[in-house]
Amino acid sequence: MSASEGTTENKLIAERRRKLAHLRERGLAFPNDFRPENSAREISNDCELTDTDSLAAEHRRVSLAGRVIRMRGPFVVINDGSGDMQLYLNNKQLPEELAERVKLLDLGDIVGVRGEMFRTGKGELTVRVAEFQLITKALRPLPDKYKGLTDTETRYRRRYVDLIANPESRDRFVLRSKVLRSVRNYFENAGFMEVETPMLQVIPGGAVARPFITHHNALDLPMYLRVAPELYLKRLLVGGFDAVFELNRNFRNEGLSTRHNPEFTMLEFYQAHRVFSDFMDLTEDLLRTVAREVMGETRFNWQGHEFDLAKPFRRLSVRDAVVEYCGLDDASTLGNLESLRSLAHDLEVSFDPAWPEGKMLMEIIEQKVEDRLIDPVFIVDYPTEVSPLSRSNDADSGIVDRFELFIAGQELANGFSELNDPEDQAERFRAQAEQRESGDDEAMYYDKDYITALEYGMPPAAGEGLGIDRLVMLLTNSPSIKDVLLFPHMRPEHGG
């Protein structure tokens, strides 16, 4: 904002404060006794009139409240969250006291009105106001009605203004709510039970990620915000709940980007006596179902890429993906650590020489392959050493029965056949603990109680986590995760 713009805004705020002071003097500031009985959407739907019944609207009495978004002479447009409605405020036809209040009206104020419906000469559905109440005096002016709120950073920092000024933002979050409802319905209809697990944990587990650390004063213990609910959900499988899901908030102390936010929403679900390929089929069906219910179709566009979720998703192994997208003739160069280091050097992939073979392979995937996976594809056959909670493949112990789903160059889901062998799991936890001691802040902790749970016996199962934020990004054609989070994390403003 320029200095001149700031000065103008300060003058407008000062004038609005003067009007509020006038209302305070008369005991009319911020009343709380108006009860709207109608909504703009309801009135509009009921008054879709033909010529033969148009007289019915002229005498319908309504009561509604909303924010003033446009003013043109005696015509004022309000929005009540369900839609817009035009008001006709003719001071000559209002009692003197109400007419005086109308003179104090500004864009952004919240008003309550009662009156009769009519249509203007142009056919516009309008309320002829007979009773008027200024419910909330807005002290700050709204953004320009033609430009809206266009500054991206301001939209994220002041989402409340974005929602007022930009209807497309409001629509995006309404759609997000519908996605969550559709996901819940899908799993409940499939026989899954929704559960809740701790966000505050003594040991952060379930994902290879750096946690947020806090402290419990009464217990005098360090505690962690969960990075994933996985280990608690699998404890429930041990306890006899065979199909569970959680729409959960996770927290990871990692960087900010168009795809990452320190806290985010995940869907995690687990089912006994299933394998990872079952959940690949389920995931395809889930996404198609949600798209149909929320969008009305399975075809959509994201940043210039066309997708049709009705088509079968491709399935490709980690090694075949590297061969295909890194221009290799075959997988022979992926057979040992030295050749992987040489390949990484040739591809200009940054790496730590101390990394093992599986970690090297995954770094090549992450740096050179993932952002090129545009059409829906399941990447399978992940190295065991980077999958500490997954069941090893029966034919090849070097890989696990795991998949990750990629769409539009970003990971959307991660699932696998669960490791239910307590001795194998304990050994993998020990390996993770050694990596932590060597300086890997993202390696897992050793969770003794989880091993104890497995020792009571967990049925074979499949599990999966799916990113709700990224799914909403895809369905709403949003380029950044900040577009689909009501209050994304931002760096503090200068002086904040």
Sequence and secondary structure as in RCSB ss.txt:
>XXXX:A:sequence
MSASEGTTENKLIAERRRKLAHLRERGLAFPNDFRPENSAREISNDCELTDTDSLAAEHRRVSLAGRVIRMRGPF
VVINDGSGDMQLYLNNKQLPEELAERVKLLDLGDIVGVRGEMFRTGKGELTVRVAEFQLITKALRPLPDKYKGLT
DTETRYRRRYVDLIANPESRDRFVLRSKVLRSVRNYFENAGFMEVETPMLQVIPGGAVARPFITHHNALDLPMYL
RVAPELYLKRLLVGGFDAVFELNRNFRNEGLSTRHNPEFTMLEFYQAHRVFSDFMDLTEDLLRTVAREVMGETRF
NWQGHEFDLAKPFRRLSVRDAVVEYCGLDDASTLGNLESLRSLAHDLEVSFDPAWPEGKMLMEIIEQKVEDRLID
PVFIVDYPTEVSPLSRSNDADSGIVDRFELFIAGQELANGFSELNDPEDQAERFRAQAEQRESGDDEAMYYDKDY
ITALEYGMPPAAGEGLGIDRLVMLLTNSPSIKDVLLFPHMRPEHGG
>XXXX:A:secstr
  HHHHHHHHHHHHHHHHHHHHHHHTT SS         HHHHHHHT   GGGTHHHHT EEEEEEEEEEEETTE
EEEE SS EEEEE  GGGS HHHHHHHTT  TT EEEEEEEEEE TT  EEEEEEEEEEEE   S    TTT S 
 HHHHHHTHHHHHHH HHHHHHHHHHHHHHHHHHHHHHHTT EE    SEESS  SSSS   EEEETTTTEEEEE
 S SHHHHHHHHHHT  EEEEEEEEE      SS  SEEEEEEEEEET  HHHHHHHHHHHHHHHHHHHHSSSEE
EETTEEEETTS  EEEEHHHHHHHHTT SSGGGGSSHHHHHHHHHHTT    TT  HHHHHHHHHHHHTGGG  S
 EEEEEEEGGG TTB B SS TTEEEEEEEEETTEEEEEEEEB   HHHHHHHHHHHHHHHHTT TTS    HHH
HHHHHT    EEEEEEEHHHHHHHHTT SSGGGG SS      TT 
